[in-house]
Amino acid sequence: MKIVAEKNQNVQEQDLNQLLKVRREKLANLIEAGKNPFEITKYDVTAHSMDVKENFEEMNGKEVTVAGRIMSKRVMGKASFCNIQDLKGNIQSYVARDSIGEEAYADFKKYDVGDIVGITGEVFTTKTEEISIHASKVTLLSKSLQILPEKFHGLTNTDIRYRQRYTDLIMNADVKDTFIKRSKIISTIRKYLDGEGFMEVETPMLVANAGGAAARPFETHFNALDEDFKLRISLELYLKRLIVGGLERVYEIGRVFRNEGLDTRHNPEFTLMELYQAYTDYNGMMDLTENMFRYVAQEVLGTTTIVYNGIEMDWGKPFERITMVDAVKKYAGVDFNEINSTEEAKAIAKEKHVEFEDHHTKGDILNLFFEEFVEEHLIQPTFVMDHPIEISPLTKKKPEDPNYVERFELFMNGWEMCNAYSELNDPIDQRERFKAQEALLALGDEEANTTDEDFMYALELGMPPTGGIGYGIDRLCMLLTDSQAIRDVLLFPTMKTLEK
């Protein structure tokens, strides 16, 4: 069986090589005849496929010019049909020798599936009532020298789909729709924030100190300065500098980089949005987030009811708000208000089989309980508030209980969707927390922060009371497009390089 399979593969490769050779010969013949399609620099398109279909009553009988890729072709003597795919969909064209001329028709018959053409003609319907274009002129705009995947099965190999996203976009209409929606999601977020008086800014990706999050950075060397730099893991510390500088409402949507693992919800480079607003707190951030998510869903999907993997999430209702302590009490049956020391916390962790490390304190263990027992239950939109200070080095303490901070994370579908603080603006407190982070770094925690002296100087100049938040844009896109993996919403996800 193995020998037969190898023979079949060799035959297929020989057939493919012959087809590729024929395409190159066709191009050579076109060039020799003075019809090189690659010399065309411009083509005036007047309509897209769906424009014609959706406005047929108005466009019926009128001349239009469309352009796109030939996805199928049927030659029937003196007349042929082809299907053209463009940005918005596809449309059929009727191409007859008597309409475009004998020489042009002879050329058209030699065109291949995958070639890009422009078609000018009159809109009409066929006997089967399919909206089509009766071509009066066909122009070859680009010759395809490769073979598209078999049309009936499309492109299903996920590894090839991610590596050759361009082929994926050609063959899978739902993939194209996902990325069109992604673009609309981001533009709608910008529209909402701009309407709320926020200003979009850009901050450095290449930094000396990669702070603002608990993550391991990528490192590189900048030859011109002979210095080591890192790729940013967060947008936070530079955006806060702008709040210090008097820009009261700022946001940035950009790539950040974390030297961590790959899975269905993580990619080493991903799109993060952070925003900061002076003179508000984490309650203001909750209100803004709830209103923005609802607005984006309505604008992009036309509804505030999200269906992901068959599960409905109602963004039209007020989002639930619960403290982390109450959430752990609800789902794990452990009340951390009744636990008075780290020793007691470690004892209950052992009893509940929650793994921890020697340096973990009561607050760390509360967070471990939350991750172990609570997250999976948070399907409907839920703000989890008031985190322990140990895991929140950049956040204001709660005045009534300094063991906790004014922080929330929004969860839905069991995922963390965003992370927000009443931002710490006390430079003395901030320096102490940086010291605590550096102590963790000395113990081997590669995700711990180091002191950023320039940021400390900015804080000492004075930062107003500020609310800040970070959103994972890719996860939001996953939810709104019902995509099962982060790679499905990244045009070019990180992949291991294939060996040559």
Secondary structure, 3 states (H helix, E strand, C coil): CHHHHHHHHHHHHHHHHHHHHHHHHHHHHHHHCCCCHHHCCCCCCCCCHHHHHHCHHHHCCCEEEEEEEEEEEEEECCEEEEEEEECCEEEEEEEEHHHHCHHHHHHHHCCCCCCEEEEEEEEEECCCCCEEEEEEEEEEEECCCCCCCCCCCCCCCHHHHHHCHHHHHHHCHHHHHHHHHHHHHHHHHHHHHHHCCCEECCCCCEECCCCCCCCCCCEEEECCCCEEEEECCCCHHHHHHHHHCCCCEEEEEEEEECCCCCECCECCEEEEEEEEEECCCHHHHHHHHHHHHHHHHHHHHCCCEEEECCEEEECCCCCEEEEHHHHHHHHHCCCHHHCCCHHHHHHHHHHCCCCCCCCCCHHHHHHHHHHHHCHHHCCCCEEEECCEHHHCCCECEECCEEEEECEEEEEECCEEEEEEEEECCCHHHHHHHHHHHHHHHHCCCCCCCCCCHHHHHHHHHCCCCEEEEEEEHHHHHHHHHCCCCHHHHCCCCCCCCCCC
